[in-house]
Every structure is written in C-alpha cells, then in structure tokens.
Amino acid sequence: MTKLMTGIAIAILLLAKPGFAQPPAAPSGLQIAEACGNDIDRLCPGVPPGQGRIKACMKAHVSQLSAPCFDTLMAAAAAKKEAPQ
C-alpha cells in the first residue's frame, strides 16, 4: 500500500511540474515607474508623456540608466519576448 501511495504522489508531482515552470511575470507599470522614475526625471526633463516619447528618450539614454531601472526594463522586455503571441 505504501508503494502505491508513493507512486501516486510521484505521478501527481510529475503531472503538476509543467504548471510550476511558468516564465517570470513581467514587471508591472508601477514597478517600472518606481525603478525608473528618478531616471526619467533626470534624463528626460520636459519630455511630455505619450506617443512613446518617454520610451524613446530612455532608449536614447540607455547607457546612463540606473541599474535598477535597466534591470527592470530588461525583465519587461524578456517577459514580452517570451509571452505567447
């Protein structure tokens, strides 16, 4: 009986494994704003939001981004790339 229960438990774990292999979630807009807010203020003063202007400004200054902002943006880009179309 113990071997049967062990076998069932292993089978359940093997079947459930793909559910645990989800790709990391993309950072939320709030997480990006928190990580990049100071960078936007410093690198893109006066750039009005909308129509991709802030994104373009950040791309133009990518070498000057803080590490937290850069890492958050890279995580967002990776999650977007891995997301099903």
LUMTOR-167187 format. One record per residue: residue in one letter; x negated, y negated, z of N, C-alpha, C in turn. Coordinates in nm, 3 decimals, always signed. Each point is the difference from the previous one (the first is absolute). Example, Ala and Ser with C-alpha at 12.3 -4.5 7.8 and 13.67 -1.06 7.14 Angstrom:
site type A; nX -1.319; nY +0.569; nZ +0.780; caX +0.089; caY -0.119; caZ +0.000; cX -0.090; cY -0.120; cZ +0.000 .
site type S; nX +0.035; nY -0.105; nZ -0.072; caX -0.082; caY -0.119; caZ +0.006; cX +0.077; cY -0.109; cZ +0.073 .
end
This chain:
site type M; nX -0.082; nY +0.119; nZ +0.000; caX +0.082; caY -0.119; caZ +0.000; cX -0.086; cY -0.126; cZ +0.000 .
site type T; nX -0.112; nY +0.003; nZ +0.075; caX -0.088; caY -0.116; caZ +0.006; cX -0.063; cY -0.028; cZ -0.136 .
site type K; nX -0.038; nY +0.106; nZ -0.071; caX -0.058; caY -0.019; caZ -0.133; cX +0.102; cY -0.059; cZ -0.096 .
site type L; nX +0.125; nY +0.041; nZ +0.013; caX +0.106; caY -0.055; caZ -0.085; cX +0.018; cY -0.149; cZ +0.027 .
site type M; nX +0.003; nY -0.039; nZ +0.127; caX +0.017; caY -0.141; caZ +0.036; cX -0.121; cY -0.083; cZ -0.048 .
site type T; nX -0.120; nY +0.056; nZ +0.013; caX -0.120; caY -0.069; caZ -0.046; cX +0.006; cY -0.018; cZ -0.151 .
site type G; nX +0.042; nY +0.104; nZ -0.071; caX +0.013; caY -0.009; caZ -0.146; cX +0.101; cY -0.104; cZ -0.042 .
site type I; nX +0.113; nY -0.006; nZ +0.070; caX +0.102; caY -0.101; caZ -0.031; cX -0.053; cY -0.140; cZ +0.026 .
site type A; nX -0.070; nY -0.017; nZ +0.112; caX -0.056; caY -0.131; caZ +0.032; cX -0.102; cY -0.044; cZ -0.105 .
site type I; nX -0.085; nY +0.091; nZ -0.045; caX -0.098; caY -0.033; caZ -0.103; cX +0.070; cY -0.035; cZ -0.131 .
site type A; nX +0.103; nY +0.075; nZ -0.035; caX +0.074; caY -0.029; caZ -0.123; cX +0.064; cY -0.138; cZ +0.005 .
site type I; nX +0.057; nY -0.035; nZ +0.114; caX +0.062; caY -0.132; caZ +0.014; cX -0.105; cY -0.110; cZ -0.015 .
site type L; nX -0.115; nY +0.019; nZ +0.063; caX -0.107; caY -0.100; caZ -0.011; cX -0.050; cY -0.015; cZ -0.143 .
site type L; nX -0.013; nY +0.112; nZ -0.069; caX -0.047; caY -0.006; caZ -0.139; cX +0.102; cY -0.068; cZ -0.090 .
site type L; nX +0.126; nY +0.023; nZ +0.024; caX +0.104; caY -0.064; caZ -0.080; cX +0.012; cY -0.148; cZ +0.032 .
site type A; nX -0.027; nY -0.037; nZ +0.123; caX +0.015; caY -0.139; caZ +0.042; cX -0.121; cY -0.084; cZ -0.037 .
site type K; nX -0.113; nY +0.060; nZ -0.027; caX -0.124; caY -0.074; caZ -0.026; cX +0.013; cY -0.107; cZ -0.107 .
site type P; nX +0.062; nY +0.025; nZ -0.115; caX +0.009; caY -0.107; caZ -0.100; cX +0.071; cY -0.125; cZ +0.051 .
site type G; nX +0.090; nY +0.014; nZ +0.091; caX +0.067; caY -0.116; caZ +0.056; cX -0.092; cY -0.089; cZ +0.080 .
site type F; nX -0.104; nY +0.059; nZ +0.057; caX -0.095; caY -0.079; caZ +0.078; cX -0.106; cY -0.065; cZ -0.086 .
site type A; nX -0.009; nY +0.037; nZ -0.125; caX -0.105; caY -0.051; caZ -0.088; cX +0.047; cY -0.122; cZ -0.079 .
site type Q; nX +0.079; nY -0.084; nZ +0.063; caX +0.048; caY -0.120; caZ -0.067; cX -0.114; cY -0.101; cZ -0.014 .
site type P; nX -0.005; nY -0.075; nZ -0.110; caX -0.102; caY -0.104; caZ -0.013; cX +0.027; cY -0.109; cZ +0.102 .
site type P; nX -0.104; nY -0.072; nZ +0.040; caX +0.021; caY -0.106; caZ +0.097; cX +0.095; cY -0.105; cZ -0.055 .
site type A; nX +0.079; nY -0.054; nZ +0.089; caX +0.097; caY -0.103; caZ -0.041; cX -0.074; cY -0.128; cZ -0.036 .
site type A; nX +0.054; nY -0.071; nZ -0.095; caX -0.057; caY -0.128; caZ -0.039; cX +0.019; cY -0.100; cZ +0.114 .
site type P; nX -0.095; nY -0.090; nZ +0.018; caX +0.018; caY -0.104; caZ +0.100; cX +0.124; cY -0.084; cZ -0.033 .
site type S; nX +0.072; nY -0.039; nZ +0.102; caX +0.119; caY -0.082; caZ -0.021; cX -0.041; cY -0.143; cZ -0.033 .
site type G; nX +0.095; nY -0.077; nZ -0.048; caX -0.026; caY -0.141; caZ -0.027; cX -0.046; cY -0.073; cZ +0.125 .
site type L; nX +0.058; nY +0.037; nZ +0.114; caX -0.039; caY -0.063; caZ +0.126; cX -0.144; cY +0.035; cZ +0.035 .
site type Q; nX -0.040; nY +0.125; nZ -0.020; caX -0.138; caY +0.039; caZ +0.027; cX -0.098; cY -0.074; cZ -0.091 .
site type I; nX +0.038; nY -0.017; nZ -0.125; caX -0.086; caY -0.074; caZ -0.093; cX -0.008; cY -0.146; cZ +0.042 .
site type A; nX +0.113; nY -0.058; nZ +0.037; caX +0.001; caY -0.141; caZ +0.043; cX -0.087; cY -0.019; cZ +0.124 .
site type E; nX +0.009; nY +0.094; nZ +0.095; caX -0.082; caY -0.010; caZ +0.121; cX -0.149; cY +0.014; cZ -0.032 .
site type A; nX -0.034; nY +0.091; nZ -0.089; caX -0.141; caY +0.025; caZ -0.032; cX -0.059; cY -0.110; cZ -0.088 .
site type C; nX +0.083; nY -0.061; nZ -0.085; caX -0.050; caY -0.093; caZ -0.101; cX +0.042; cY -0.145; cZ +0.020 .
site type G; nX +0.081; nY -0.028; nZ +0.099; caX +0.050; caY -0.136; caZ +0.019; cX -0.110; cY -0.105; cZ +0.009 .
site type N; nX -0.102; nY +0.028; nZ +0.082; caX -0.110; caY -0.096; caZ +0.014; cX -0.079; cY -0.014; cZ -0.130 .
site type D; nX -0.015; nY +0.109; nZ -0.073; caX -0.071; caY -0.005; caZ -0.127; cX +0.076; cY -0.085; cZ -0.101 .
site type I; nX +0.131; nY +0.015; nZ -0.003; caX +0.081; caY -0.080; caZ -0.092; cX -0.013; cY -0.148; cZ +0.035 .
site type D; nX +0.009; nY -0.032; nZ +0.130; caX -0.014; caY -0.140; caZ +0.042; cX -0.138; cY -0.055; cZ -0.036 .
site type R; nX -0.102; nY +0.082; nZ +0.016; caX -0.138; caY -0.045; caZ -0.022; cX -0.037; cY -0.007; cZ -0.148 .
site type L; nX +0.041; nY +0.102; nZ -0.076; caX -0.044; caY +0.011; caZ -0.139; cX +0.097; cY -0.060; cZ -0.101 .
site type C; nX +0.126; nY -0.011; nZ +0.037; caX +0.102; caY -0.043; caZ -0.096; cX +0.085; cY -0.115; cZ +0.054 .
site type P; nX -0.063; nY -0.102; nZ +0.060; caX +0.082; caY -0.109; caZ +0.053; cX +0.069; cY -0.074; cZ -0.115 .
site type G; nX +0.125; nY -0.031; nZ +0.021; caX +0.073; caY -0.075; caZ -0.102; cX +0.056; cY +0.084; cZ -0.113 .
site type V; nX -0.029; nY +0.129; nZ -0.002; caX +0.054; caY +0.086; caZ -0.106; cX +0.143; cY +0.036; cZ +0.041 .
site type P; nX +0.098; nY -0.041; nZ -0.081; caX +0.139; caY +0.030; caZ +0.037; cX +0.030; cY +0.149; cZ -0.022 .
site type P; nX +0.073; nY +0.061; nZ +0.094; caX +0.034; caY +0.141; caZ -0.018; cX +0.099; cY +0.020; cZ -0.113 .
site type G; nX -0.001; nY +0.119; nZ -0.054; caX +0.094; caY +0.034; caZ -0.107; cX -0.071; cY +0.021; cZ -0.132 .
site type Q; nX +0.061; nY +0.080; nZ -0.085; caX -0.048; caY +0.028; caZ -0.135; cX -0.144; cY +0.052; cZ -0.002 .
site type G; nX -0.041; nY +0.068; nZ +0.108; caX -0.131; caY +0.063; caZ +0.004; cX -0.117; cY -0.094; cZ +0.022 .
site type R; nX +0.028; nY -0.126; nZ +0.036; caX -0.110; caY -0.096; caZ +0.015; cX -0.092; cY +0.034; cZ +0.118 .
site type I; nX +0.058; nY +0.041; nZ +0.113; caX -0.084; caY +0.036; caZ +0.115; cX -0.083; cY +0.124; cZ -0.033 .
site type K; nX +0.062; nY +0.097; nZ -0.063; caX -0.072; caY +0.122; caZ -0.040; cX -0.116; cY -0.035; cZ -0.093 .
site type A; nX +0.023; nY -0.087; nZ -0.096; caX -0.106; caY -0.041; caZ -0.094; cX -0.112; cY -0.071; cZ +0.074 .
site type C; nX +0.036; nY -0.085; nZ +0.095; caX -0.100; caY -0.071; caZ +0.078; cX -0.084; cY +0.097; cZ +0.082 .
site type M; nX +0.066; nY +0.098; nZ +0.062; caX -0.072; caY +0.098; caZ +0.081; cX -0.094; cY +0.084; cZ -0.088 .
site type K; nX +0.046; nY +0.035; nZ -0.120; caX -0.086; caY +0.075; caZ -0.093; cX -0.122; cY -0.083; cZ -0.039 .
site type A; nX +0.020; nY -0.130; nZ -0.019; caX -0.110; caY -0.087; caZ -0.039; cX -0.104; cY -0.014; cZ +0.111 .
site type H; nX +0.042; nY +0.023; nZ +0.124; caX -0.089; caY -0.015; caZ +0.115; cX -0.025; cY +0.133; cZ +0.071 .
site type V; nX +0.013; nY +0.111; nZ -0.071; caX -0.009; caY +0.132; caZ +0.064; cX -0.131; cY +0.019; cZ +0.076 .
site type S; nX -0.108; nY -0.056; nZ -0.048; caX -0.129; caY +0.018; caZ +0.067; cX -0.007; cY -0.077; cZ +0.132 .
site type Q; nX +0.094; nY -0.091; nZ +0.023; caX +0.000; caY -0.081; caZ +0.121; cX +0.106; cY +0.044; cZ +0.101 .
site type L; nX +0.074; nY +0.105; nZ -0.031; caX +0.105; caY +0.046; caZ +0.091; cX -0.061; cY +0.059; cZ +0.126 .
site type S; nX +0.071; nY -0.018; nZ +0.112; caX -0.043; caY +0.064; caZ +0.124; cX +0.016; cY +0.151; cZ -0.014 .
site type A; nX -0.074; nY +0.074; nZ +0.081; caX +0.008; caY +0.147; caZ -0.006; cX +0.141; cY +0.052; cZ +0.027 .
site type P; nX +0.071; nY -0.051; nZ +0.103; caX +0.136; caY +0.051; caZ +0.022; cX +0.094; cY -0.026; cZ -0.117 .
site type C; nX -0.010; nY -0.116; nZ -0.061; caX +0.085; caY -0.032; caZ -0.115; cX -0.036; cY +0.090; cZ -0.118 .
site type F; nX -0.126; nY +0.011; nZ -0.030; caX -0.045; caY +0.083; caZ -0.112; cX +0.046; cY +0.145; cZ +0.019 .
site type D; nX -0.022; nY +0.054; nZ +0.120; caX +0.038; caY +0.139; caZ +0.027; cX +0.151; cY +0.021; cZ -0.014 .
site type T; nX +0.079; nY -0.096; nZ +0.047; caX +0.146; caY +0.011; caZ -0.009; cX +0.045; cY -0.006; cZ -0.145 .
site type L; nX -0.059; nY -0.090; nZ -0.078; caX +0.037; caY -0.010; caZ -0.141; cX -0.041; cY +0.126; cZ -0.077 .
site type M; nX -0.116; nY +0.057; nZ +0.033; caX -0.043; caY +0.123; caZ -0.066; cX +0.091; cY +0.116; cZ +0.036 .
site type A; nX +0.045; nY +0.005; nZ +0.125; caX +0.094; caY +0.105; caZ +0.042; cX +0.132; cY -0.014; cZ -0.074 .
site type A; nX +0.046; nY -0.124; nZ -0.018; caX +0.125; caY -0.023; caZ -0.074; cX -0.016; cY +0.042; cZ -0.145 .
site type A; nX -0.113; nY -0.033; nZ -0.060; caX -0.023; caY +0.036; caZ -0.140; cX -0.009; cY +0.152; cZ -0.016 .
site type A; nX -0.066; nY +0.067; nZ +0.093; caX -0.012; caY +0.146; caZ -0.007; cX +0.136; cY +0.067; cZ +0.015 .
site type A; nX +0.081; nY -0.050; nZ +0.092; caX +0.133; caY +0.057; caZ +0.021; cX +0.088; cY -0.022; cZ -0.122 .
site type K; nX -0.014; nY -0.116; nZ -0.062; caX +0.079; caY -0.028; caZ -0.120; cX -0.041; cY +0.093; cZ -0.114 .
site type K; nX -0.130; nY +0.024; nZ -0.011; caX -0.052; caY +0.087; caZ -0.106; cX +0.048; cY +0.144; cZ +0.019 .
site type E; nX +0.008; nY +0.046; nZ +0.125; caX +0.040; caY +0.138; caZ +0.029; cX +0.151; cY +0.019; cZ +0.004 .
site type A; nX +0.075; nY -0.108; nZ +0.004; caX +0.146; caY +0.011; caZ +0.010; cX +0.057; cY +0.057; cZ -0.130 .
site type P; nX +0.101; nY +0.086; nZ +0.012; caX +0.062; caY +0.054; caZ -0.121; cX +0.065; cY -0.112; cZ -0.080 .
site type Q; nX -0.012; nY +0.011; nZ -0.130; caX +0.055; caY -0.105; caZ -0.087; cX +0.144; cY +0.023; cZ -0.022 .
end
